[in-house]
Amino acid sequence: MKLAIIGAGAAGRLLAAQAIEAGHDVVLEDVLPSKLRSALAKIPTTGKPGKLTFADTVADAVREADLVVDFVPDELESKLEIVSMVDRMAPPHTILCIPTTALSVSDLASCTYRAERCIGVQMERSDLKLISGGLTSETTVQVCSGFWRSIGYAPQVLVDITETVH
C-alpha cells in the first residue's frame, strides 16, 4: 500500500516508522522543512521492507497514494483545508483517513467528492478506533482495518455519532 502522511510531527513520524516496518511505502509531507529534516534523522529506514520518501507539497505527497492520513490540528478550518486539498489532488481511489476526536467525520466527508472513501480514526496508544461516517463504504472500512492491523493495531469500528442532523 502507498501511504501519504501529511504532517511530520511526532505522530506522523511514528506512523511512518510503523508503516515502513510493515512493508508499506510512505510519502511524508510537512509545511515545515525542519520537521522533514527531523523525520529523516529519526525514522530508521535501513533494512526495512517499506520505503520512505519526502514531499514538499500535499499534491506531491498524495499523487499516487492509496491511503492518506493527516496530522494537522484537530480544528475545523485545518481539517477542512486538508480534506479539500487531498480530495482535489489525490487519485479517485484514494482513501482519506482523518484523525479527529472533536469533529464529525460525516460532516468533513460531505465536503468532498469521495464521502464513501472518508473514515475517521481515533488513536490512544495501542487503542485504535475507526469512525465510519454516514456514507463510508464497507470497502473503505475493510481497507483501513487491514492497513491498521498490518502495523500492529486491532481497530474497533464505530459509527460517527457526531453526525449533524438536518
MDTraj code that builds the backbone (N, CA, C; nanometers):
import mdtraj as md
import numpy as np

residues = "MET LYS LEU ALA ILE ILE GLY ALA GLY ALA ALA GLY ARG LEU LEU ALA ALA GLN ALA ILE GLU ALA GLY HIS ASP VAL VAL LEU GLU ASP VAL LEU PRO SER LYS LEU ARG SER ALA LEU ALA LYS ILE PRO THR THR GLY LYS PRO GLY LYS LEU THR PHE ALA ASP THR VAL ALA ASP ALA VAL ARG GLU ALA ASP LEU VAL VAL ASP PHE VAL PRO ASP GLU LEU GLU SER LYS LEU GLU ILE VAL SER MET VAL ASP ARG MET ALA PRO PRO HIS THR ILE LEU CYS ILE PRO THR THR ALA LEU SER VAL SER ASP LEU ALA SER CYS THR TYR ARG ALA GLU ARG CYS ILE GLY VAL GLN MET GLU ARG SER ASP LEU LYS LEU ILE SER GLY GLY LEU THR SER GLU THR THR VAL GLN VAL CYS SER GLY PHE TRP ARG SER ILE GLY TYR ALA PRO GLN VAL LEU VAL ASP ILE THR GLU THR VAL HIS".split()
xyz = np.array([
    [0.0844, -0.1182, 0.0000],
    [0.0000, 0.0000, 0.0000],
    [0.0884, 0.1237, 0.0000],
    [0.0470, 0.2242, -0.0756],
    [0.1180, 0.3518, -0.0777],
    [0.0451, 0.4475, 0.0162],
    [0.1166, 0.4905, 0.1186],
    [0.0608, 0.5740, 0.2239],
    [0.1200, 0.7135, 0.2161],
    [0.0341, 0.8147, 0.2184],
    [0.0799, 0.9537, 0.2300],
    [0.0438, 1.0018, 0.3700],
    [0.1427, 1.0594, 0.4375],
    [0.1212, 1.1147, 0.5704],
    [0.1457, 1.2649, 0.5612],
    [0.0442, 1.3410, 0.5975],
    [0.0530, 1.4864, 0.5945],
    [0.0769, 1.5321, 0.7381],
    [0.1980, 1.5786, 0.7639],
    [0.2366, 1.6221, 0.8979],
    [0.3453, 1.5324, 0.9528],
    [0.4645, 1.5888, 0.9707],
    [0.5809, 1.5105, 1.0137],
    [0.6158, 1.5356, 1.1598],
    [0.5157, 1.5673, 1.2396],
    [0.5384, 1.5796, 1.3835],
    [0.5546, 1.4407, 1.4435],
    [0.5488, 1.4317, 1.5746],
    [0.5724, 1.3043, 1.6435],
    [0.4771, 1.1944, 1.5970],
    [0.3482, 1.2240, 1.5857],
    [0.2504, 1.1217, 1.5452],
    [0.2726, 1.0780, 1.4012],
    [0.3000, 1.1728, 1.3132],
    [0.3264, 1.1395, 1.1733],
    [0.4520, 1.0554, 1.1575],
    [0.5567, 1.0909, 1.2322],
    [0.6821, 1.0131, 1.2270],
    [0.6613, 0.8719, 1.2803],
    [0.5856, 0.8580, 1.3887],
    [0.5603, 0.7258, 1.4452],
    [0.4850, 0.6382, 1.3452],
    [0.3807, 0.6927, 1.2847],
    [0.3044, 0.6161, 1.1870],
    [0.3928, 0.5784, 1.0682],
    [0.4754, 0.6708, 1.0217],
    [0.5656, 0.6419, 0.9091],
    [0.6582, 0.5262, 0.9439],
    [0.7171, 0.5290, 1.0612],
    [0.8091, 0.4228, 1.1031],
    [0.7371, 0.2881, 1.1110],
    [0.6164, 0.2864, 1.1675],
    [0.5397, 0.1625, 1.1780],
    [0.5038, 0.1082, 1.0395],
    [0.4626, 0.1970, 0.9501],
    [0.4221, 0.1543, 0.8156],
    [0.5407, 0.1005, 0.7361],
    [0.6553, 0.1656, 0.7461],
    [0.7753, 0.1194, 0.6762],
    [0.8171, -0.0178, 0.7285],
    [0.8119, -0.0345, 0.8583],
    [0.8450, -0.1626, 0.9208],
    [0.7540, -0.2738, 0.8690],
    [0.6276, -0.2405, 0.8413],
    [0.5301, -0.3390, 0.7936],
    [0.5364, -0.3593, 0.6427],
    [0.6234, -0.2849, 0.5745],
    [0.6405, -0.3041, 0.4306],
    [0.5647, -0.2081, 0.3414],
    [0.5068, -0.1057, 0.3982],
    [0.4343, -0.0071, 0.3176],
    [0.5304, 0.1013, 0.2693],
    [0.5033, 0.1550, 0.1509],
    [0.5788, 0.2701, 0.1010],
    [0.5101, 0.3956, 0.1519],
    [0.5898, 0.4872, 0.2072],
    [0.5369, 0.6064, 0.2727],
    [0.5946, 0.7321, 0.2082],
    [0.5068, 0.8281, 0.1837],
    [0.5481, 0.9630, 0.1438],
    [0.5080, 1.0542, 0.2591],
    [0.6051, 1.1254, 0.3126],
    [0.5832, 1.2134, 0.4272],
    [0.5943, 1.3584, 0.3821],
    [0.4960, 1.4392, 0.4208],
    [0.4930, 1.5809, 0.3825],
    [0.4689, 1.6653, 0.5057],
    [0.5309, 1.7821, 0.5081],
    [0.5062, 1.8792, 0.6139],
    [0.5360, 2.0178, 0.5571],
    [0.4623, 2.1185, 0.6052],
    [0.4858, 2.2547, 0.5581],
    [0.6170, 2.3109, 0.6119],
    [0.6684, 2.2515, 0.7194],
    [0.7935, 2.2983, 0.7783],
    [0.9090, 2.2065, 0.7384],
    [1.0024, 2.2545, 0.6576],
    [1.1163, 2.1720, 0.6170],
    [1.1949, 2.1165, 0.7361],
    [1.1988, 2.1888, 0.8467],
    [1.2716, 2.1412, 0.9646],
    [1.2115, 2.0117, 1.0188],
    [1.0796, 1.9965, 1.0081],
    [1.0160, 1.8723, 1.0547],
    [1.0530, 1.7551, 0.9636],
    [1.0661, 1.7816, 0.8345],
    [1.1082, 1.6751, 0.7432],
    [1.2532, 1.6352, 0.7703],
    [1.3385, 1.7326, 0.7977],
    [1.4782, 1.7008, 0.8321],
    [1.4847, 1.6194, 0.9599],
    [1.4032, 1.6556, 1.0568],
    [1.3974, 1.5813, 1.1819],
    [1.3487, 1.4379, 1.1572],
    [1.2489, 1.4235, 1.0719],
    [1.1977, 1.2908, 1.0390],
    [1.3046, 1.2058, 0.9717],
    [1.3816, 1.2663, 0.8842],
    [1.4894, 1.1942, 0.8160],
    [1.5884, 1.1379, 0.9169],
    [1.6167, 1.2148, 1.0200],
    [1.7127, 1.1724, 1.1223],
    [1.6531, 1.0705, 1.2199],
    [1.5213, 1.0756, 1.2412],
    [1.4598, 0.9947, 1.3466],
    [1.3909, 0.8666, 1.3001],
    [1.3631, 0.8529, 1.1714],
    [1.2926, 0.7345, 1.1239],
    [1.3933, 0.6374, 1.0633],
    [1.4121, 0.5217, 1.1263],
    [1.5052, 0.4231, 1.0712],
    [1.4474, 0.3598, 0.9445],
    [1.5244, 0.3582, 0.8382],
    [1.4772, 0.3006, 0.7122],
    [1.5687, 0.1894, 0.6606],
    [1.6910, 0.1839, 0.7078],
    [1.7861, 0.0851, 0.6589],
    [1.7387, -0.0560, 0.6924],
    [1.7327, -0.1400, 0.5903],
    [1.6937, -0.2788, 0.6104],
    [1.5452, -0.3001, 0.6330],
    [1.4645, -0.1978, 0.6161],
    [1.3200, -0.2092, 0.6361],
    [1.2534, -0.2478, 0.5037],
    [1.1435, -0.3236, 0.5098],
    [1.0787, -0.3661, 0.3855],
    [1.0073, -0.2531, 0.3100],
    [0.9653, -0.1499, 0.3797],
    [0.8989, -0.0373, 0.3148],
    [0.9976, 0.0719, 0.2791],
    [0.9495, 0.1697, 0.2038],
    [1.0344, 0.2786, 0.1563],
    [0.9771, 0.4110, 0.2056],
    [1.0658, 0.5041, 0.2417],
    [1.0258, 0.6377, 0.2853],
    [1.0775, 0.7405, 0.1870],
    [0.9863, 0.8262, 0.1411],
    [1.0254, 0.9406, 0.0601],
    [0.9596, 1.0643, 0.1203],
    [1.0098, 1.1792, 0.0801],
    [0.9592, 1.3054, 0.1320],
    [0.8996, 1.3875, 0.0186],
    [0.7996, 1.4673, 0.0516],
    [0.7350, 1.5547, -0.0459],
    [0.7325, 1.6961, 0.0087],
    [0.7470, 1.7907, -0.0823],
    [0.7435, 1.9320, -0.0450],
    [0.6022, 1.9888, -0.0431],
    [0.5109, 1.9208, -0.1117],
    [0.3737, 1.9717, -0.1198],
    [0.2746, 1.8573, -0.0981],
    [0.1535, 1.8929, -0.0601],
    [0.0474, 1.7943, -0.0443],
    [0.0215, 1.7254, -0.1779],
    [0.0211, 1.8020, -0.2855],
    [-0.0031, 1.7441, -0.4180],
    [0.0983, 1.6351, -0.4504],
    [0.2255, 1.6610, -0.4225],
    [0.3289, 1.5600, -0.4476],
    [0.3114, 1.4390, -0.3565],
    [0.2702, 1.4609, -0.2339],
    [0.2552, 1.3518, -0.1374],
    [0.1427, 1.2570, -0.1760],
    [0.0321, 1.3095, -0.2235],
    [-0.0869, 1.2263, -0.2468],
    [-0.1014, 1.1775, -0.3902],
    [-0.0128, 1.2173, -0.4768],
    [-0.0239, 1.1881, -0.6207],
    [-0.0504, 1.0402, -0.6510],
    [0.0123, 0.9491, -0.5783],
    [-0.0046, 0.8055, -0.6049],
    [-0.0544, 0.7297, -0.4814],
    [-0.1085, 0.8003, -0.3862],
    [-0.1461, 0.7391, -0.2577],
    [-0.2712, 0.6531, -0.2675],
    [-0.2658, 0.5419, -0.1956],
    [-0.3850, 0.4593, -0.1765],
    [-0.4602, 0.5051, -0.0521],
    [-0.3837, 0.5516, 0.0463],
    [-0.4390, 0.5946, 0.1744],
    [-0.3647, 0.7198, 0.2193],
    [-0.4390, 0.8190, 0.2657],
    [-0.3810, 0.9425, 0.3183],
    [-0.4248, 0.9574, 0.4631],
    [-0.3273, 0.9855, 0.5503],
    [-0.3571, 1.0150, 0.6904],
    [-0.2999, 1.1534, 0.7183],
    [-0.3829, 1.2416, 0.7713],
    [-0.3338, 1.3763, 0.8022],
    [-0.3104, 1.3898, 0.9511],
    [-0.2126, 1.4709, 0.9854],
    [-0.1854, 1.5031, 1.1253],
    [-0.1818, 1.6547, 1.1430],
    [-0.2797, 1.7221, 1.0834],
    [-0.2955, 1.8652, 1.1040],
    [-0.3760, 1.8847, 1.2321],
    [-0.3751, 2.0049, 1.2894],
    [-0.4505, 2.0280, 1.4134],
    [-0.5978, 1.9880, 1.3995],
    [-0.6540, 1.9356, 1.5064],
    [-0.7917, 1.8878, 1.5083],
    [-0.8875, 2.0041, 1.5315],
    [-0.8886, 2.0936, 1.4348],
    [-0.9798, 2.2079, 1.4383],
    [-1.0436, 2.2196, 1.3007],
    [-1.1630, 2.2723, 1.2957],
    [-1.2438, 2.2705, 1.1748],
    [-1.1725, 2.3281, 1.0530],
    [-1.1164, 2.4474, 1.0633],
    [-1.0538, 2.5107, 0.9469],
    [-0.9371, 2.4295, 0.8917],
    [-0.8518, 2.3781, 0.9805],
    [-0.7364, 2.2989, 0.9363],
    [-0.7807, 2.1706, 0.8691],
    [-0.8761, 2.1007, 0.9296],
    [-0.9234, 1.9744, 0.8727],
    [-0.9945, 1.9973, 0.7396],
    [-1.0784, 2.0996, 0.7322],
    [-1.1467, 2.1280, 0.6056],
    [-1.0470, 2.1594, 0.4954],
    [-0.9452, 2.2362, 0.5278],
    [-0.8447, 2.2712, 0.4280],
    [-0.7725, 2.1469, 0.3761],
    [-0.7275, 2.0606, 0.4651],
    [-0.6511, 1.9439, 0.4211],
    [-0.7411, 1.8431, 0.3512],
    [-0.8623, 1.8217, 0.4004],
    [-0.9551, 1.7289, 0.3354],
    [-0.9876, 1.7781, 0.1945],
    [-1.0096, 1.9066, 0.1781],
    [-1.0385, 1.9631, 0.0458],
    [-0.9193, 1.9501, -0.0485],
    [-0.7999, 1.9767, 0.0020],
    [-0.6798, 1.9655, -0.0817],
    [-0.6588, 1.8214, -0.1278],
    [-0.6667, 1.7285, -0.0344],
    [-0.6464, 1.5878, -0.0700],
    [-0.7543, 1.5432, -0.1679],
    [-0.8772, 1.5841, -0.1456],
    [-0.9870, 1.5466, -0.2342],
    [-0.9605, 1.5921, -0.3775],
    [-0.9076, 1.7120, -0.3938],
    [-0.8790, 1.7653, -0.5276],
    [-0.7562, 1.7020, -0.5915],
    [-0.6563, 1.6672, -0.5124],
    [-0.5253, 1.6317, -0.5660],
    [-0.4963, 1.4821, -0.5730],
    [-0.5666, 1.4027, -0.4962],
    [-0.5390, 1.2584, -0.4915],
    [-0.6179, 1.1853, -0.6006],
    [-0.5695, 1.0678, -0.6417],
    [-0.6451, 0.9873, -0.7387],
    [-0.7818, 0.9490, -0.6818],
    [-0.8770, 0.9195, -0.7683],
    [-1.0129, 0.8869, -0.7214],
    [-1.0207, 0.7697, -0.6239],
    [-0.9292, 0.6738, -0.6320],
    [-0.9356, 0.5564, -0.5439],
    [-0.8819, 0.5826, -0.4032],
    [-0.8169, 0.6963, -0.3825],
    [-0.7510, 0.7252, -0.2546],
    [-0.8519, 0.7391, -0.1407],
    [-0.8172, 0.6766, -0.0277],
    [-0.8984, 0.6839, 0.0934],
    [-0.8393, 0.7894, 0.1855],
    [-0.9254, 0.8718, 0.2440],
    [-0.8834, 0.9727, 0.3412],
    [-0.9126, 0.9213, 0.4813],
    [-0.8090, 0.9067, 0.5600],
    [-0.8207, 0.8636, 0.6986],
    [-0.7958, 0.9879, 0.7840],
    [-0.8985, 1.0317, 0.8550],
    [-0.8969, 1.1615, 0.9215],
    [-0.8913, 1.1449, 1.0729],
    [-0.7745, 1.1660, 1.1341],
    [-0.7683, 1.1603, 1.2801],
    [-0.8435, 1.2793, 1.3412],
    [-0.9423, 1.2500, 1.4232],
    [-1.0171, 1.3562, 1.4907],
    [-1.0897, 1.3006, 1.6120],
    [-1.0953, 1.3806, 1.7137],
    [-1.1772, 1.3467, 1.8305],
    [-1.2861, 1.4515, 1.8498],
    [-1.2722, 1.5638, 1.7818],
    [-1.3619, 1.6761, 1.8055],
    [-1.4617, 1.7019, 1.6926],
    [-1.4364, 1.6470, 1.5741],
    [-1.5167, 1.6829, 1.4576],
    [-1.5917, 1.5628, 1.4022],
    [-1.6992, 1.5897, 1.3315],
    [-1.7785, 1.4857, 1.2687],
    [-1.7133, 1.4426, 1.1377],
    [-1.6815, 1.3148, 1.1285],
    [-1.6256, 1.2608, 1.0046],
    [-1.7279, 1.2733, 0.8921],
    [-1.8542, 1.2516, 0.9237],
    [-1.9602, 1.2635, 0.8229],
    [-1.9662, 1.4050, 0.7663],
    [-1.9556, 1.5040, 0.8527],
    [-1.9593, 1.6431, 0.8070],
    [-1.8373, 1.6765, 0.7212],
    [-1.7182, 1.6331, 0.7638],
    [-1.5976, 1.6575, 0.6844],
    [-1.6071, 1.5866, 0.5495],
    [-1.6529, 1.4622, 0.5503],
    [-1.6646, 1.3853, 0.4264],
    [-1.7636, 1.4489, 0.3299],
    [-1.8670, 1.5118, 0.3829],
    [-1.9682, 1.5736, 0.2966],
    [-1.9129, 1.6917, 0.2178],
    [-1.7947, 1.7393, 0.2549],
    [-1.7299, 1.8493, 0.1832],
    [-1.6396, 1.7982, 0.0712],
    [-1.6458, 1.6680, 0.0429],
    [-1.5618, 1.6078, -0.0602],
    [-1.6484, 1.5452, -0.1684],
    [-1.5814, 1.5006, -0.2748],
    [-1.6474, 1.4236, -0.3794],
    [-1.6277, 1.2743, -0.3553],
    [-1.5744, 1.2387, -0.2390],
    [-1.5443, 1.0985, -0.2079],
    [-1.5856, 1.0635, -0.0650],
    [-1.7049, 1.1016, -0.0278],
    [-1.7519, 1.0754, 0.1089],
    [-1.7458, 0.9268, 0.1433],
    [-1.7665, 0.8410, 0.0441],
    [-1.7620, 0.6966, 0.0688],
    [-1.6201, 0.6483, 0.0976],
    [-1.5200, 0.7308, 0.0688],
    [-1.3792, 0.6965, 0.0901],
    [-1.3174, 0.7776, 0.2043],
    [-1.4009, 0.8275, 0.2942],
    [-1.3526, 0.9017, 0.4108],
    [-1.3873, 0.8237, 0.5371],
    [-1.2912, 0.8180, 0.6280],
    [-1.3114, 0.7471, 0.7540],
    [-1.2321, 0.8187, 0.8623],
    [-1.2849, 0.8219, 0.9810],
    [-1.2148, 0.8844, 1.0927],
    [-1.1308, 0.7827, 1.1666],
    [-1.0356, 0.8339, 1.2413],
    [-0.9540, 0.7473, 1.3259],
    [-0.9271, 0.8191, 1.4573],
    [-0.9362, 0.7430, 1.5645],
    [-0.9014, 0.7934, 1.6976],
    [-0.7971, 0.6982, 1.7543],
    [-0.6811, 0.7536, 1.7882],
    [-0.5710, 0.6723, 1.8387],
    [-0.5358, 0.7140, 1.9796],
    [-0.5264, 0.6164, 2.0666],
    [-0.4746, 0.6378, 2.2014],
    [-0.3864, 0.5197, 2.2339],
    [-0.2563, 0.5408, 2.2255],
    [-0.1584, 0.4349, 2.2477],
    [-0.1906, 0.3146, 2.1607],
    [-0.2215, 0.2012, 2.2199],
    [-0.2476, 0.0818, 2.1394],
    [-0.3952, 0.0666, 2.1031],
    [-0.4802, 0.1562, 2.1511],
    [-0.6233, 0.1519, 2.1225],
    [-0.6518, 0.2352, 1.9980],
    [-0.7161, 0.1751, 1.8982],
    [-0.7453, 0.2464, 1.7749],
    [-0.8900, 0.2218, 1.7355],
    [-0.9600, 0.3314, 1.7102],
    [-1.0992, 0.3233, 1.6665],
    [-1.1112, 0.3852, 1.5281],
    [-1.1775, 0.3147, 1.4374],
    [-1.2119, 0.3696, 1.3067],
    [-1.3554, 0.4185, 1.3163],
    [-1.3781, 0.5411, 1.2719],
    [-1.5100, 0.6022, 1.2803],
    [-1.5693, 0.6094, 1.1401],
    [-1.6698, 0.5271, 1.1176],
    [-1.7364, 0.5199, 0.9888],
    [-1.8413, 0.6306, 0.9798],
    [-1.8286, 0.7128, 0.8766],
    [-1.9256, 0.8192, 0.8553],
    [-2.0529, 0.7652, 0.7917],
    [-2.1510, 0.8494, 0.7783],
    [-2.2789, 0.8088, 0.7225],
    [-2.2712, 0.7513, 0.5826],
    [-2.1714, 0.7926, 0.5034],
    [-2.1578, 0.7433, 0.3662],
    [-2.0335, 0.6568, 0.3444],
    [-1.9576, 0.6294, 0.4500],
    [-1.8363, 0.5493, 0.4374],
    [-1.8713, 0.4100, 0.3857],
    [-1.8019, 0.3655, 0.2808],
    [-1.8304, 0.2343, 0.2226],
    [-1.7686, 0.1222, 0.3059],
    [-1.8247, 0.0040, 0.2916],
    [-1.7709, -0.1133, 0.3595],
    [-1.6301, -0.1439, 0.3089],
    [-1.6041, -0.1196, 0.1820],
    [-1.4703, -0.1415, 0.1269],
    [-1.3688, -0.0508, 0.1957],
    [-1.4048, 0.0742, 0.2181],
    [-1.3162, 0.1676, 0.2877],
    [-1.2870, 0.1173, 0.4287],
    [-1.3889, 0.0714, 0.4979],
    [-1.3704, 0.0178, 0.6338],
    [-1.2756, -0.1020, 0.6290],
    [-1.2945, -0.1916, 0.5335],
    [-1.2111, -0.3114, 0.5226],
    [-1.0662, -0.2768, 0.4899],
    [-1.0449, -0.1868, 0.3940],
    [-0.9083, -0.1478, 0.3562],
    [-0.8374, -0.0821, 0.4742],
    [-0.9061, 0.0100, 0.5406],
    [-0.8442, 0.0781, 0.6552],
    [-0.8187, -0.0177, 0.7703],
    [-0.9128, -0.1044, 0.7980],
    [-0.8922, -0.2033, 0.9043],
    [-0.7707, -0.2896, 0.8734],
    [-0.7572, -0.3321, 0.7478],
    [-0.6433, -0.4132, 0.7078],
    [-0.5120, -0.3392, 0.7228],
    [-0.5107, -0.2112, 0.6850],
    [-0.3878, -0.1327, 0.6995],
    [-0.3473, -0.1236, 0.8462],
    [-0.4400, -0.0838, 0.9327],
    [-0.4065, -0.0657, 1.0740],
    [-0.3662, -0.1976, 1.1390],
    [-0.4310, -0.3082, 1.0996],
    [-0.3893, -0.4395, 1.1517],
    [-0.2469, -0.4717, 1.1065],
    [-0.2124, -0.4341, 0.9836],
    [-0.0790, -0.4652, 0.9305],
    [0.0328, -0.3975, 1.0086],
    [-0.0003, -0.2896, 1.0802],
    [0.1036, -0.2218, 1.1589],
    [0.0873, -0.2455, 1.3088],
    [0.0046, -0.3446, 1.3438],
    [0.0008, -0.3884, 1.4819],
    [-0.1166, -0.3452, 1.5669],
    [-0.2144, -0.2808, 1.5086],
    [-0.3321, -0.2387, 1.5846],
    [-0.4466, -0.3373, 1.5635],
    [-0.5406, -0.3360, 1.6541],
    [-0.6643, -0.4138, 1.6406],
    [-0.7794, -0.3131, 1.6388],
    [-0.8080, -0.2574, 1.5210],
    [-0.9065, -0.1488, 1.5158],
    [-1.0477, -0.1944, 1.5506],
    [-1.1143, -0.1073, 1.6235],
    [-1.2560, -0.1244, 1.6544],
    [-1.3297, -0.0274, 1.5633],
    [-1.4348, -0.0728, 1.4949],
    [-1.5083, 0.0130, 1.4028],
    [-1.6340, 0.0629, 1.4719],
    [-1.6503, 0.1954, 1.4729],
    [-1.7670, 0.2599, 1.5325],
    [-1.8352, 0.3460, 1.4275],
    [-1.9589, 0.3818, 1.4522],
    [-2.0337, 0.4703, 1.3634],
    [-2.0240, 0.6115, 1.4193],
    [-2.0091, 0.7093, 1.3298],
    [-1.9982, 0.8504, 1.3683],
    [-2.1272, 0.8952, 1.4375],
    [-2.1190, 0.9193, 1.5676],
    [-2.2382, 0.9642, 1.6411],
    [-2.2467, 1.1161, 1.6487],
    [-2.1448, 1.1844, 1.5948],
    [-2.1470, 1.3315, 1.5970],
    [-2.2076, 1.3883, 1.4687],
    [-2.2615, 1.3006, 1.3851],
    [-2.3176, 1.3448, 1.2583],
    [-2.4255, 1.4496, 1.2815],
    [-2.4187, 1.5572, 1.2053],
    [-2.5147, 1.6649, 1.2179],
    [-2.6495, 1.6211, 1.1621],
    [-2.7567, 1.6458, 1.2358],
    [-2.8913, 1.6134, 1.1894],
    [-2.9455, 1.7360, 1.1184],
    [-2.9963, 1.7157, 0.9987],
    [-3.0511, 1.8277, 0.9191],
    [-3.2006, 1.8334, 0.9286],
])
top = md.Topology()
chain = top.add_chain()
for i, resn in enumerate(residues, 1):
    res = top.add_residue(resn, chain, resSeq=i)
    for name in ("N", "CA", "C"):
        top.add_atom(name, md.element.get_by_symbol(name[0]), res)
traj = md.Trajectory(xyz[None], top)
